[in-house]
Amino acid sequence: MNVRILDSCVGCGACAIINPEVFDIISDKAIVNPDNIEKTEDLCIDSALSCPVNAIEIGEY
């Protein structure tokens, strides 16, 4: 799974609350820790679905 934050991110923090192992908020934008994606794929999907501006892109490698 590949996870990417789009420029439309508003830094609301919903993703980091749902999946803090992968998402964090730095300088008012979300960042991704790719090392933890594989073990939390379901939470990555939940985070993407919860994003109010649809700024999380999920794809396959």
N, CA, C and O atoms as CSV, one atom per row, in Angstrom:
chain,resi,resn,atom,element,x,y,z
A,1,MET,N,N,0.847,-1.179,0.000
A,1,MET,CA,C,0.000,0.000,0.000
A,1,MET,C,C,0.891,1.241,0.000
A,1,MET,O,O,1.930,1.279,0.659
A,2,ASN,N,N,0.468,2.232,-0.739
A,2,ASN,CA,C,1.159,3.508,-0.803
A,2,ASN,C,C,0.209,4.584,-0.264
A,2,ASN,O,O,-0.960,4.629,-0.647
A,3,VAL,N,N,0.708,5.443,0.617
A,3,VAL,CA,C,-0.104,6.507,1.204
A,3,VAL,C,C,0.582,7.837,0.926
A,3,VAL,O,O,1.780,7.993,1.160
A,4,ARG,N,N,-0.191,8.788,0.425
A,4,ARG,CA,C,0.359,10.101,0.088
A,4,ARG,C,C,-0.594,11.183,0.575
A,4,ARG,O,O,-1.814,11.045,0.479
A,5,ILE,N,N,-0.021,12.256,1.097
A,5,ILE,CA,C,-0.799,13.421,1.520
A,5,ILE,C,C,-0.779,14.446,0.388
A,5,ILE,O,O,0.288,14.823,-0.097
A,6,LEU,N,N,-1.945,14.886,-0.023
A,6,LEU,CA,C,-2.054,15.874,-1.092
A,6,LEU,C,C,-1.889,17.290,-0.539
A,6,LEU,O,O,-2.012,17.518,0.665
A,7,ASP,N,N,-1.610,18.226,-1.426
A,7,ASP,CA,C,-1.423,19.626,-1.026
A,7,ASP,C,C,-2.676,20.239,-0.409
A,7,ASP,O,O,-2.595,21.264,0.268
A,8,SER,N,N,-3.816,19.630,-0.634
A,8,SER,CA,C,-5.067,20.165,-0.091
A,8,SER,C,C,-5.232,19.912,1.408
A,8,SER,O,O,-6.221,20.348,1.997
A,9,CYS,N,N,-4.285,19.218,2.032
A,9,CYS,CA,C,-4.343,18.940,3.475
A,9,CYS,C,C,-4.461,20.250,4.251
A,9,CYS,O,O,-3.738,21.213,3.994
A,10,VAL,N,N,-5.400,20.260,5.217
A,10,VAL,CA,C,-5.596,21.440,6.062
A,10,VAL,C,C,-5.053,21.233,7.476
A,10,VAL,O,O,-5.171,22.117,8.324
A,11,GLY,N,N,-4.461,20.070,7.726
A,11,GLY,CA,C,-3.842,19.811,9.029
A,11,GLY,C,C,-4.817,19.649,10.173
A,11,GLY,O,O,-4.496,20.008,11.306
A,12,CYS,N,N,-6.005,19.117,9.908
A,12,CYS,CA,C,-7.016,18.987,10.968
A,12,CYS,C,C,-6.629,17.958,12.020
A,12,CYS,O,O,-7.081,18.045,13.162
A,13,GLY,N,N,-5.799,16.985,11.656
A,13,GLY,CA,C,-5.320,15.998,12.620
A,13,GLY,C,C,-6.155,14.746,12.750
A,13,GLY,O,O,-5.815,13.870,13.544
A,14,ALA,N,N,-7.237,14.628,11.999
A,14,ALA,CA,C,-8.082,13.431,12.094
A,14,ALA,C,C,-7.281,12.168,11.791
A,14,ALA,O,O,-7.439,11.157,12.475
A,15,CYS,N,N,-6.434,12.216,10.787
A,15,CYS,CA,C,-5.643,11.038,10.421
A,15,CYS,C,C,-4.695,10.629,11.548
A,15,CYS,O,O,-4.537,9.442,11.833
A,16,ALA,N,N,-4.071,11.608,12.183
A,16,ALA,CA,C,-3.125,11.328,13.267
A,16,ALA,C,C,-3.828,10.788,14.507
A,16,ALA,O,O,-3.236,10.024,15.269
A,17,ILE,N,N,-5.070,11.174,14.713
A,17,ILE,CA,C,-5.838,10.633,15.842
A,17,ILE,C,C,-6.194,9.173,15.574
A,17,ILE,O,O,-6.099,8.336,16.472
A,18,ILE,N,N,-6.598,8.866,14.360
A,18,ILE,CA,C,-6.999,7.503,14.009
A,18,ILE,C,C,-5.791,6.575,13.906
A,18,ILE,O,O,-5.849,5.433,14.363
A,19,ASN,N,N,-4.702,7.049,13.312
A,19,ASN,CA,C,-3.538,6.192,13.072
A,19,ASN,C,C,-2.239,6.952,13.366
A,19,ASN,O,O,-1.539,7.358,12.438
A,20,PRO,N,N,-1.915,7.146,14.640
A,20,PRO,CA,C,-0.715,7.906,14.995
A,20,PRO,C,C,0.597,7.209,14.637
A,20,PRO,O,O,1.652,7.842,14.638
A,21,GLU,N,N,0.540,5.915,14.331
A,21,GLU,CA,C,1.759,5.210,13.924
A,21,GLU,C,C,2.199,5.602,12.517
A,21,GLU,O,O,3.373,5.460,12.173
A,22,VAL,N,N,1.274,6.091,11.705
A,22,VAL,CA,C,1.594,6.460,10.322
A,22,VAL,C,C,1.526,7.966,10.098
A,22,VAL,O,O,2.357,8.520,9.377
A,23,PHE,N,N,0.551,8.636,10.705
A,23,PHE,CA,C,0.332,10.051,10.426
A,23,PHE,C,C,0.747,10.931,11.601
A,23,PHE,O,O,0.573,10.570,12.765
A,24,ASP,N,N,1.298,12.089,11.267
A,24,ASP,CA,C,1.622,13.113,12.255
A,24,ASP,C,C,1.362,14.464,11.599
A,24,ASP,O,O,1.309,14.568,10.374
A,25,ILE,N,N,1.201,15.488,12.416
A,25,ILE,CA,C,0.979,16.841,11.898
A,25,ILE,C,C,2.229,17.664,12.188
A,25,ILE,O,O,2.630,17.821,13.341
A,26,ILE,N,N,2.834,18.183,11.133
A,26,ILE,CA,C,4.025,19.027,11.232
A,26,ILE,C,C,3.765,20.282,10.398
A,26,ILE,O,O,3.390,20.186,9.229
A,27,SER,N,N,3.960,21.433,10.985
A,27,SER,CA,C,3.768,22.709,10.275
A,27,SER,C,C,2.400,22.784,9.599
A,27,SER,O,O,2.292,23.189,8.442
A,28,ASP,N,N,1.357,22.389,10.333
A,28,ASP,CA,C,-0.027,22.486,9.860
A,28,ASP,C,C,-0.357,21.590,8.667
A,28,ASP,O,O,-1.330,21.842,7.957
A,29,LYS,N,N,0.433,20.559,8.443
A,29,LYS,CA,C,0.157,19.583,7.382
A,29,LYS,C,C,0.450,18.187,7.912
A,29,LYS,O,O,1.304,18.012,8.781
A,30,ALA,N,N,-0.257,17.201,7.389
A,30,ALA,CA,C,0.000,15.815,7.766
A,30,ALA,C,C,1.251,15.311,7.048
A,30,ALA,O,O,1.541,15.703,5.918
A,31,ILE,N,N,1.974,14.442,7.727
A,31,ILE,CA,C,3.097,13.739,7.118
A,31,ILE,C,C,2.868,12.247,7.324
A,31,ILE,O,O,2.106,11.842,8.202
A,32,VAL,N,N,3.533,11.435,6.510
A,32,VAL,CA,C,3.370,9.983,6.551
A,32,VAL,C,C,4.678,9.330,6.970
A,32,VAL,O,O,5.745,9.670,6.460
A,33,ASN,N,N,4.586,8.385,7.907
A,33,ASN,CA,C,5.715,7.533,8.267
A,33,ASN,C,C,5.524,6.221,7.506
A,33,ASN,O,O,4.739,5.377,7.939
A,34,PRO,N,N,6.218,6.031,6.390
A,34,PRO,CA,C,5.975,4.856,5.548
A,34,PRO,C,C,6.377,3.534,6.196
A,34,PRO,O,O,5.931,2.476,5.752
A,35,ASP,N,N,7.203,3.572,7.226
A,35,ASP,CA,C,7.662,2.342,7.873
A,35,ASP,C,C,6.535,1.575,8.549
A,35,ASP,O,O,6.646,0.364,8.738
A,36,ASN,N,N,5.456,2.253,8.917
A,36,ASN,CA,C,4.384,1.604,9.669
A,36,ASN,C,C,3.110,1.362,8.862
A,36,ASN,O,O,2.102,0.929,9.421
A,37,ILE,N,N,3.140,1.632,7.576
A,37,ILE,CA,C,1.929,1.488,6.759
A,37,ILE,C,C,1.466,0.036,6.697
A,37,ILE,O,O,0.283,-0.247,6.888
A,38,GLU,N,N,2.381,-0.873,6.435
A,38,GLU,CA,C,2.009,-2.275,6.206
A,38,GLU,C,C,1.247,-2.883,7.384
A,38,GLU,O,O,0.294,-3.636,7.185
A,39,LYS,N,N,1.662,-2.560,8.599
A,39,LYS,CA,C,1.011,-3.179,9.759
A,39,LYS,C,C,-0.271,-2.461,10.192
A,39,LYS,O,O,-0.971,-2.935,11.087
A,40,THR,N,N,-0.585,-1.321,9.563
A,40,THR,CA,C,-1.798,-0.575,9.935
A,40,THR,C,C,-2.625,-0.191,8.705
A,40,THR,O,O,-3.216,0.888,8.669
A,41,GLU,N,N,-2.668,-1.061,7.708
A,41,GLU,CA,C,-3.367,-0.730,6.459
A,41,GLU,C,C,-4.837,-0.368,6.672
A,41,GLU,O,O,-5.331,0.586,6.072
A,42,ASP,N,N,-5.534,-1.120,7.517
A,42,ASP,CA,C,-6.954,-0.817,7.765
A,42,ASP,C,C,-7.130,0.577,8.364
A,42,ASP,O,O,-8.055,1.302,7.998
A,43,LEU,N,N,-6.238,0.949,9.285
A,43,LEU,CA,C,-6.317,2.284,9.888
A,43,LEU,C,C,-5.948,3.373,8.884
A,43,LEU,O,O,-6.460,4.489,8.966
A,44,CYS,N,N,-5.063,3.059,7.937
A,44,CYS,CA,C,-4.740,4.027,6.880
A,44,CYS,C,C,-5.979,4.312,6.037
A,44,CYS,O,O,-6.251,5.460,5.688
A,45,ILE,N,N,-6.720,3.266,5.716
A,45,ILE,CA,C,-7.952,3.436,4.946
A,45,ILE,C,C,-8.973,4.230,5.754
A,45,ILE,O,O,-9.620,5.134,5.225
A,46,ASP,N,N,-9.118,3.895,7.034
A,46,ASP,CA,C,-10.039,4.648,7.900
A,46,ASP,C,C,-9.654,6.124,7.959
A,46,ASP,O,O,-10.520,6.999,7.940
A,47,SER,N,N,-8.355,6.395,8.029
A,47,SER,CA,C,-7.876,7.782,8.067
A,47,SER,C,C,-8.231,8.512,6.782
A,47,SER,O,O,-8.687,9.655,6.817
A,48,ALA,N,N,-8.022,7.853,5.650
A,48,ALA,CA,C,-8.346,8.475,4.363
A,48,ALA,C,C,-9.839,8.779,4.263
A,48,ALA,O,O,-10.231,9.838,3.773
A,49,LEU,N,N,-10.656,7.858,4.722
A,49,LEU,CA,C,-12.105,8.064,4.667
A,49,LEU,C,C,-12.566,9.168,5.611
A,49,LEU,O,O,-13.594,9.800,5.367
A,50,SER,N,N,-11.818,9.407,6.685
A,50,SER,CA,C,-12.211,10.432,7.659
A,50,SER,C,C,-11.708,11.823,7.296
A,50,SER,O,O,-12.142,12.808,7.894
A,51,CYS,N,N,-10.813,11.922,6.339
A,51,CYS,CA,C,-10.236,13.223,5.980
A,51,CYS,C,C,-11.325,14.136,5.398
A,51,CYS,O,O,-11.949,13.789,4.395
A,52,PRO,N,N,-11.555,15.292,6.016
A,52,PRO,CA,C,-12.644,16.166,5.556
A,52,PRO,C,C,-12.408,16.798,4.189
A,52,PRO,O,O,-13.354,17.260,3.551
A,53,VAL,N,N,-11.156,16.823,3.731
A,53,VAL,CA,C,-10.867,17.420,2.423
A,53,VAL,C,C,-10.317,16.392,1.429
A,53,VAL,O,O,-9.799,16.753,0.372
A,54,ASN,N,N,-10.436,15.111,1.781
A,54,ASN,CA,C,-9.977,14.020,0.904
A,54,ASN,C,C,-8.535,14.208,0.449
A,54,ASN,O,O,-8.218,14.058,-0.731
A,55,ALA,N,N,-7.665,14.541,1.404
A,55,ALA,CA,C,-6.268,14.829,1.082
A,55,ALA,C,C,-5.344,13.628,1.253
A,55,ALA,O,O,-4.129,13.763,1.110
A,56,ILE,N,N,-5.897,12.459,1.556
A,56,ILE,CA,C,-5.081,11.255,1.708
A,56,ILE,C,C,-5.354,10.343,0.527
A,56,ILE,O,O,-6.482,9.905,0.305
A,57,GLU,N,N,-4.304,10.066,-0.222
A,57,GLU,CA,C,-4.411,9.210,-1.397
A,57,GLU,C,C,-3.827,7.843,-1.053
A,57,GLU,O,O,-2.691,7.742,-0.591
A,58,ILE,N,N,-4.610,6.802,-1.282
A,58,ILE,CA,C,-4.193,5.429,-1.011
A,58,ILE,C,C,-4.070,4.712,-2.348
A,58,ILE,O,O,-4.962,4.798,-3.192
A,59,GLY,N,N,-2.969,4.009,-2.533
A,59,GLY,CA,C,-2.777,3.253,-3.763
A,59,GLY,C,C,-1.951,2.008,-3.511
A,59,GLY,O,O,-1.470,1.773,-2.403
A,60,GLU,N,N,-1.798,1.227,-4.545
A,60,GLU,CA,C,-0.957,0.037,-4.465
A,60,GLU,C,C,0.455,0.411,-4.889
A,60,GLU,O,O,0.666,1.410,-5.575
A,61,TYR,N,N,1.404,-0.392,-4.477
A,61,TYR,CA,C,2.800,-0.142,-4.875
A,61,TYR,C,C,2.954,-0.243,-6.355
A,61,TYR,O,O,4.056,-0.064,-6.875
